[in-house]
Amino acid sequence: MRKKYGPLYVTPLTVWLAAFFVIPISIIVYYSFLTKRPATGGVIHQFSLEAYTALINPLIFRIALNTFWVACVSTVIMIALAIPTAYYMARSKYKNFFLLLVIIPFLTNFLIRIYAWMAILGNNGILNNALASIGLIDSHIQFLYNVNAVILLTVYTYLPFAILPLYSTIEKFDFSLLEAARDLGATKLTAMLRILFPNIRAGITTAVLFTFIPAFGNYAIPQIIGDAGSYMLGNVIARELTVTRNWPLASSLSVVLTTLTTLGVLLFMRFNRSATEGAAAMAAAAKRRQGMRAAI
């Protein structure tokens, strides 16, 4: 009976994936092999590799490197902030309150939060006025419209996506393993690095994926508070779609971006799986040694 109705159970998921993933991706791939309409933009349904050959461009390569740099730096900062934050939340008796504080930003519109930071960091903003009022600066500091502002706003926007999976993983961690490592002579730092971190690697992986991918495809933040030096691939795709109306080039950029991101995620997950298996074996050995020592 279960085998008979098995395909029926997966039908909603299949329809969902087809409607919101397979079909849109297929349309983008199809458009990437078409020809741009010369006058009005759009596409001519004629096969062409022109959009892909146009990607061999020093400017696009430089923007791609800048995109990768901003995404990597933002992700590293977010993980560095999220791990101690999630650890403290998981060990605190006020964990539900701290969890609420992490979720609160999601209740506010994304653009409103960006413009709020503009009011804080602007030339006549709160921070510049505060520094000037106490005599630390004579003229305003350009906090906005540079790559540092893009990284700051990216970290602020996506940091909850790093904290939440790490909190969920650390909360389930068996903290007696740290005590076992300390009993075997490990320092607190060594126990953290060799026991805690490997055993929460799944949460770290999820946090990296949940932050790097949206940061890599960022559009609104560099568009609003960035400059020419902080231009990212998302801005190029948006410009080709709406301004130059070169839909094949925008589609080819999207295909390459999606392919590289997918390959990177698969490689990262494969590496993480091997490391997690080794960490689990190490933790089990530490637990057995603690049990043997207690028996003696």
N, C-alpha and C positions, 0 to 999 in steps of 0.2 A: 504493500500500500504506500509506504514512504517513497519507494522508487517511482511509483506511478505518479505521485504528485510532486516529485522533486523539481522538475522543470517549472512547475507553477509557482513554487516558492521563490525562485530566483528571477522570475519574470519582472517584478517591479524594479529590482536592482539593475537588470539588463536594460530595461527601457530608460531608466534614469541615466546610466552611463552612456547609452547611445545618444540620448537627446542632448545631454549637457557636456559631453566630452568627445565622443567619437565623431559625431557629425560636425561640431564646430571646428575641431582640429583638421578634419578632412577638407572642409571648405577652405581653411587657411592654406593648407598644403596645395590644394588645387589652384588657388589664386596666385600662389608664388610661382607657378609655371606658366602664367599667362603673360600677355603683352600689355603694356600700359597704353591707354588711349592718348594720343599726342595732344589734342587740343583741350578737351574738357576734363581729362583725368579719368579715373576708373580703369576698366580693363576691356581688352578685346579678347575674345575666346579663341586665342591662337597660341599654340605652344611656343614657349621661349625660355631660354636660360639667362636672359638679360638681367633679371632681378638678382640672380645669384652671382653673376660676374660683377655686378655693381657693388657687391659687398667687399670686393678686393680693393679697398680704398683706405689709404693711411688715416683719414679722418675718422672713419667708422672704427678702425682698429684702435685708435687712440681713445675714442669714446668707450669702446668695449673694455679696454684696460682700466679706464677710470671707473666704470661701473663695477667691475670686479673688485677693484681696490676699495671703493666705498662700501660695498656689500661685505667684504671680508673684515674690514676694520670695525664696521658697525656690529657685525656678528660677534667678533671677539670681545668687544666691550660689553655687549649684552650678556654673553655667557659669563664673563667675569663678574658682572653685577648680579646676575640671576642666581648663581650657585650659592653664595653666602646668604642672599636674601631668602631663597627657598629653604635653605638649611635652618635658618633662624625661625622661619614660619613653622616648619615641621616640628621643631623642638619646643615651640612656645605654647603656653596654655591659652593664648589669645589668637590661635591660628585662624579661626573663623573670621575674626575682626580684620586681621591682616589680609586674608583672602578677599574680603569685601573691598578693602582699599585698592587691591590690585585690579579688581574687576570694575571699579567705579569709572575709570576713564572710558570704558567701552560704552557708557551711558551717554557720552557727549559726542556730538558729531565730529568726524575726523577733521574737517576743514576749520571748524570753530577752534579746535585745539591748536592748529597751525597758526591761525591768526592771533590767538592768545599769546603764543610765543613771539610773534612779530611785535606785539605790544610790549612785551618784556625786553626783547633784544634790539628793538629798533633804535635808530640814531637819537630819537627823542623819547625812547622808551623808558620803562621803569628802571632797568639796570643802569643805563647811562646817566640818567638823572640822579640816581642814588649815589653813584661814584663821583659825579660832579659836585653834589651837595656836600660831601665830606672832604672835598679837595683832592681826591686821588687823581683826577684827570682834568685837563683844561679844555679839551675838545672831545667830541664823541668818538667812541671806538666802533669800528665797523664789525659788529658781530654777525650781521646777516649778509646774505648774497655772496657766500663763499662755500667751499667744500666742507669746512668745519661745521657750518650751520646745518648743512645737509646731513652730516653724520650725527650731530646732536639730535636733530628732530627725528631721524630714523631710529636712533636708540630709544628715544622717548616713546615713539609710536608703537614699536614692536616689542619693547621689553616685556610686557605682560605675556606675550606668546612664548617667551623663554622661561619666565618664572613659573607659570602654571604647570607645564609638564614636568619640570624639575621638582616642584613641590609635591606633585602626585607620586613621583618615584621615590623621593627621599622619605616621604611619610610612611611608605611601606618597607623601608630598609630596616633590617634587624641590627639595631645599634649594639647588641651584645657582641657582634663581630669586632667592633672597635675595641671593646674591653678584652676580647680574646687576643687581639693583636698586641695590646698594651701588656698583657700578662706574659706574652712571649718576648717582650723586650723592645717592642717598637715604640718610637716616640709618638706623640700625638699627631705631628705633621706627617710622619711616615705612615701611620695608620690611616689617615685621611687620604693620602695619595695612593696607597697600595690596596686599601680595602674599600673605602667609601666610593672614591671616584670610579673604579672599575665596575662596581656593582650598581652605580646609578648611570652607567654609560648609555642605557636605553633612553633615559630621560634627557641626557645631554644631546644624544643624537636627534631626538625629537625637537628639542629646543633649537638646535642648529638649523634643522630643516625648516622649522616654522618661522625662523627669523631671516635666514640667508635668502631663501627663495623670494619672499616679498620684497626684501631690500634690493635684491638683484633686479627685480622688475619694477622698481620704484619709478613713479612718474610725477605725482602731485607735489611731493616735497621739493625736488630740485627745480620743478617748474615755478614754484611760488617763491622760495627763499634761496634758490641757487643762482649761479652766474654762468657765464660761458665755460668756465673751467670745471664746473660741476655737472655739465650736461651728461645725461645717462641714456642708455639704449631705449628705455621707455619713452623718453622725450623724442628721440629720433622716430620711433614707430608712430607716435601720435602726430608728429609733424608731417610725416609722409602720408598719413591717412587723411588729415584734415586740411593741410595747407597746400602741399604740392599734389595731393591726390594720386600719389604713385602707389596704388594698392599692391601691385606685385612686389615692390621693394619692401613695403611694410610687412607683407606676408612672409617673404623670405627671411627677413630679420626675426620675425616671430618664430618661424620654424627652426632656425639655427639656435635661437635663444632657448626654446623649449627642449631641443635635442641635447644641447650641452648641459642644461640643468638636470635633465633626466639621467644622463650618463653619470654626471657627478654625484647625484643622489644614490644611484645604484652602487657605484664604487665605494662611496662613503659607508653605505649600509653593510656592504660585504665586509669591509675592513672592520667595522664596528662589531659585526657578528662574531668574527674570529677572536677579537679582543675580549668580548663579553664572556665567551666560553672559557677562555683562560682565567679570567677574573673569578668566575664561578668556581672553578677547580681550586684556585688559591684560597678562596673563602672557606670552602668545604674542608680543606686541609687544616686551616687555622682552627676551625671549629673542632675537628677531631683531636688535634693536639691539646686544645683546652680541656676536652673531656678526659683525655688520658692523664693530663696533669692533675685534674681534680680527683680522678680515681686513685692516683698514687698518694 
